[in-house]
């Protein structure tokens, strides 16, 4: 069910993002930070979301033991949001055959835990 959810997130978000870009262009950054500068609810939501993106990026980097590829993936997590994370988790759950310890911790840390 988790993988079905991830596919749903990915399909809906790609579709929605495509429609928004078609109607409004690529100008997200000024709007995103402009809303924060106004100190209103849309800005509060954006700030909260930015912290969630940061947590996601830190987790991805940590999971990959802050390696070069892990830092690259963390940058994608920071900028790609749920679009990146849903695809990343789909790949991980496939690679690990659903082993949640490996998904969350990475192969080396999961192997070091007692069963």
C-alpha positions as CSV (number, residue, x, y, z in Angstrom):
1,X,0.0,0.0,0.0
2,X,2.9,2.3,0.7
3,X,4.2,1.9,-2.8
4,X,0.7,2.5,-4.3
5,X,0.6,5.7,-2.2
6,X,4.0,6.8,-3.5
7,X,2.9,6.2,-7.1
8,X,-0.2,8.2,-6.5
9,X,1.8,11.1,-5.1
10,X,4.2,11.0,-8.0
11,X,1.4,10.9,-10.7
12,X,-0.7,13.7,-9.0
13,X,2.3,15.9,-8.3
14,X,3.8,15.6,-11.8
15,X,0.4,16.4,-13.3
16,X,-0.4,19.3,-11.0
17,X,3.1,20.8,-11.4
18,X,2.9,20.5,-15.2
19,X,-0.4,22.4,-15.2
20,X,1.0,25.1,-12.8
21,X,4.1,25.6,-15.0
22,X,2.0,25.8,-18.1
23,X,-0.2,28.5,-16.6
24,X,2.3,30.4,-14.5
25,X,5.8,29.6,-15.7
26,X,8.9,28.7,-13.7
27,X,8.8,31.7,-11.3
28,X,8.4,29.8,-8.1
29,X,11.4,31.2,-6.2
30,X,10.3,34.9,-6.0
31,X,6.8,33.9,-5.0
32,X,8.0,31.4,-2.4
33,X,10.3,33.8,-0.6
34,X,8.1,36.8,-1.3
35,X,5.3,35.2,0.6
36,X,7.7,34.6,3.5
37,X,8.7,38.2,3.5
38,X,5.1,39.3,3.9
39,X,4.8,37.5,7.3
40,X,1.4,36.1,6.5
41,X,0.0,32.6,6.5
42,X,1.2,31.6,3.0
43,X,4.7,32.6,4.1
44,X,4.4,30.6,7.4
45,X,3.4,27.6,5.3
46,X,6.4,28.1,3.0
47,X,8.7,28.4,6.0
48,X,7.4,25.2,7.5
49,X,7.6,23.4,4.2
50,X,11.2,24.6,3.7
51,X,12.1,23.1,7.1
52,X,10.5,19.8,6.0
53,X,12.5,19.9,2.8
54,X,15.6,20.5,4.9
55,X,14.9,17.5,7.2
56,X,14.4,15.4,4.1
57,X,17.7,16.5,2.7
58,X,19.6,15.9,5.9
59,X,18.1,12.4,6.2
60,X,19.1,11.5,2.6
61,X,22.6,12.8,3.1
62,X,22.9,11.0,6.5
63,X,21.5,7.7,5.0
64,X,24.2,7.8,2.4
65,X,26.8,8.7,5.1
66,X,27.4,12.1,3.7
67,X,29.1,10.7,0.6
68,X,29.4,12.6,-2.7
69,X,26.4,10.9,-4.2
70,X,24.5,11.3,-0.9
71,X,25.1,15.0,-0.9
72,X,24.0,15.2,-4.5
73,X,20.8,13.3,-3.7
74,X,20.2,15.6,-0.6
75,X,20.3,18.6,-2.9
76,X,17.7,17.0,-5.0
77,X,15.6,16.3,-1.9
78,X,15.9,19.9,-0.8
79,X,14.8,21.3,-4.2
80,X,12.6,18.5,-5.4
81,X,10.3,18.0,-2.4
82,X,7.7,15.3,-2.6
83,X,8.4,14.8,-6.2
84,X,11.9,13.6,-5.4
85,X,11.1,11.9,-2.2
86,X,8.3,9.8,-3.6
87,X,10.5,8.6,-6.5
88,X,13.5,8.0,-4.2
89,X,11.4,5.9,-1.8
90,X,9.9,4.0,-4.6
91,X,13.4,3.1,-5.8
92,X,14.6,2.3,-2.3
93,X,11.7,0.1,-1.4
94,X,12.3,-1.9,-4.6
95,X,16.1,-2.1,-4.0
96,X,15.6,-3.3,-0.4
97,X,12.6,-5.5,-1.2
98,X,10.7,-3.5,1.4
99,X,13.2,-3.9,4.2
100,X,12.2,-0.8,6.3
101,X,15.4,-0.9,8.3
102,X,17.5,-0.6,5.1
103,X,15.2,2.1,3.7
104,X,15.5,4.2,6.8
105,X,19.1,3.6,7.8
106,X,20.9,2.5,4.7
107,X,22.4,-1.0,4.2
108,X,25.5,-0.7,6.4
109,X,23.7,0.8,9.4
110,X,20.8,-1.7,9.1
111,X,23.2,-4.6,8.9
112,X,24.9,-3.5,12.1
113,X,21.7,-3.7,14.1
114,X,20.8,-6.8,16.1
115,X,17.9,-8.7,14.6
